[in-house]
Amino acid sequence: MYNNSFFKKILVVASIAFLYSCDKDYNEIGAGLIGENNFNLEKETYDVIAYNQKTGPIQSNNLAVSPLGIFNNPNFGEVTANYGTQLTLVTPISTIGANAYIESVILTIPYFSTLTSSSTTTGNVYRLDSIYGVEKAKMKISIYESGYYMRDADPVGGFQQAQNYFTNQNTEFDNVKVSSRLNDAVDTAQNDAFFFDPAEHVVAVTDSLTNAVTTTRTAPGMQISLNRGYFKTRIIDAVASGKLATNDVFKDYFRGLYFKMEKAAGSAGNLAMLDFKAGKITIKYNEDLASTTGGSPTRVKKTIVMNLTGNCVSLLENNFGSSGLAYNALPNTGNTSEGDEKLYLKGGQGSVAVLSLFNTPGQLEAIRNSGWLINEASLVFHIDAEAMSGSYEPKRIYLYDFNNNRPIVDYYMDLTSNTANLKKAKTVFDGNINVNATSKKGLTYKIRITNQIRNLINVKDSTNVKLGVVVTEDISVFPSHKLRTPNSFITGAPKASVMSPLGTILYGSKSTVPVDKRLKLEIFYTKPN
């Protein structure tokens, strides 16, 4: 397995180096000829067949960020995003002192936020990022001990094959949740009237031993008190039996947390993207420390920290209702011969657009024989502005090799970077939304596939693969995730699309689409006079 993986990596690197050399030669040849005024820049457009393809349930485990909440998209219906995760002990525990008493059990998960103002007297003000829906919308959140064991390896595929978990497994987790919900505090903001609060946390804690008061300020995030008695029984009292001695034993004993979201009365809810793996449960407790000299024991403060790491899964429930009727009525696979009028790109358990280039017999061969030097080749997708007028718009879309579920050469060869935000890298490859300067609403997305087309022309045995287009949460994340039920049309989709809660509607390639909106392949080229 290791050797196969090693040679695959070598092959990929060698291929990229070869393609880069072709590109370099092309640029050098073109640069010299253009400098002598022997070339004129011209443009040609080509029809594209583009159609919708739904994914169905898709692998959603171990995502970098995951949605939590309820979001009603005007074009795609309502999605309820729940979550399941294992816990891992920062420090395994094999012994505990006498008379242990828990002071607090706090679950914390940071929100994505931006500091907008700061004051030593009034505190800090933040704006929450990656929130979709009405601000401060109330929801019911219930956090349970999970009874679902998330194994590492697939017993069917063997220990070499990782176990995958999928978007449509919410019922499986819900059916085996353990006992009552853990967030049962009197404060309803921690359960029945929960909302994503942008306020910074200001916590004053009085030490039970010294009565000293300590005040801490932290950026916005989920801070929920969990039932102390439950954790006394399940965690503190389990130390003596060895259940916390190693993480392998612990993860089998305490199988993690299950987050269940429901609507609160009179509220449609909203949804936030969260980095759950940055979350933790902190148990603060006191215990007696035995004297080493035979005297009375000393009362000491201790802490147990459990991170929200290990296996995890984003659990999505779609309710299309009236707002998602058109999308729900779409066939799983669109019109593969003529293309579809509208392309519906939806993240999560959603849909992709499939593109087929050079469908006219002899078209590609004619370009190969033309002597053209390709300066730029691109696909421009026009947004259905009317349909998307009341919707959140994805900031970026991503195009990939649909046949092989991997990036195309233009993705690899774009070395533009953004050290502050990797999501904004690869600006030449593009896919960023272009907006109206006044309304700030989306107009188009443009993706350059110059080297993909060059290779099709230069390397005559190269395959004219189908291309896929999806919404993306992060352009730097390119691996593919598997469908739960693959078929002859589709087997997987980009992981970054599964991470995204958004969708968009683009004009397709069918002949009934107005020419100025229709998806076309645009090629700018030069040729000898």
Secondary structure as UniProt FT lines:
FT   HELIX           2..35
FT   TURN            36..37
FT   STRAND          39..54
FT   STRAND          58..59
FT   STRAND          66..73
FT   TURN            74..76
FT   STRAND          77..85
FT   STRAND          88..89
FT   STRAND          98..110
FT   STRAND          113..119
FT   TURN            120..122
FT   STRAND          123..128
FT   STRAND          131..133
FT   TURN            135..136
FT   STRAND          139..145
FT   STRAND          153..154
FT   TURN            155..157
FT   STRAND          158..162
FT   TURN            167..168
FT   HELIX           170..175
FT   HELIX           188..190
FT   TURN            191..193
FT   STRAND          201..206
FT   TURN            208..210
FT   STRAND          213..218
FT   STRAND          221..225
FT   HELIX           228..234
FT   HELIX           236..241
FT   TURN            242..244
FT   HELIX           247..253
FT   STRAND          257..263
FT   TURN            265..266
FT   STRAND          270..274
FT   HELIX           276..278
FT   STRAND          280..289
FT   TURN            292..293
FT   STRAND          298..307
FT   STRAND          312..319
FT   TURN            321..324
FT   HELIX           325..329
FT   TURN            336..338
FT   STRAND          342..346
FT   TURN            347..350
FT   STRAND          351..357
FT   TURN            361..362
FT   HELIX           363..368
FT   TURN            369..371
FT   STRAND          373..383
FT   TURN            385..390
FT   STRAND          396..401
FT   TURN            402..405
FT   HELIX           409..413
FT   TURN            419..420
FT   HELIX           422..424
FT   TURN            427..429
FT   STRAND          430..435
FT   TURN            437..439
FT   STRAND          442..448
FT   HELIX           450..458
FT   TURN            460..461
FT   STRAND          467..471
FT   TURN            475..476
FT   STRAND          480..483
FT   STRAND          492..494
FT   HELIX           495..499
FT   STRAND          503..507
FT   TURN            511..512
FT   TURN            515..517
FT   STRAND          520..528
//
